[in-house]
Amino acid sequence: MNILEQIISTKYKEVAERKELYPVKLLEKSLYFETPCISLERYLLRADKSGIIAEIKRKSPSKGDINPYVSVERTSVSYMQAGASALSVLTDGPYFGGKNEDLMTARKFNYCPILRKDFTVDEYQIVESKSIGADAILLIAAALEPARLKQLAAFARSLGLEVLLEVHNLEELQQTLCDEVTVVGVNNRNLKDFVTDVNTSLELANHIPSGITKISESGISKPETLVTLRQAGYNGFLIGETFMQNSRPGQSAAAFIKEFKQLLAQREVSA
């Protein structure tokens, strides 16, 4: 099995265990379950924000430990103070070192859209996402049959959650795009071998229908890349490792966003 297949296999077992420990009826009693979600799409399009979804990620299968002892409270707050549009919190434990409590901590200290970054394969996880304070979930085209992905997207929308559809190629985009999806993320990382190439986003840009908010994910390490992606029609940029490799991810994000805005201003003047 490749890495993605291993993760998905583990996830099905994990979900079965969590269903026994935390029944849906219990999740529905959460304080957050009846709280309206904050729109990820709307925040990405705000002119006063950077379009960056700043991610909290302790480790990854490809890099190992990145920032295993990160303070979610301090980092999430500093990300938003730096000018990020939204937060992404990895909650997968075995492969990424995350947990649901990380997202709940970020929710407690921030009023902004929070994406639950995990490998969603079951409706139970969507109910769980709402119960821990997420505003949006990730659905990965490479991990789900198209019909199943569309079922999960519809269920998420019925709970008020937004859906970030993640694709890696044109075939996935064409097979899984549906009315419930208004935000599409192009992952520049091949989840089978974890190699990244930003050209993946540039190649798919014109194939994503107008009216859909476009996000480029993974492999973004330079502000100049964001300028190129913005010109190609991308409104959002999911960045994790570039910030998390620093002992103070928030400071790294602030410097990155400042330089990005300066580059945009220079381009506008020269235009």
Beta strands, then each sheet from edge to edge (+ up, - down):
strand 1: 52-56
strand 2: 59-60
strand 3: 64-65
strand 4: 86-90
strand 5: 114-117
strand 6: 136-140
strand 7: 162-167
strand 8: 183-187
strand 9: 213-217
strand 10: 236-239
sheet 1: 1+ 4+ 5+ 6+ 7+ 8+ 9+ 10+ 1+
sheet 2: 2+ 3-
end
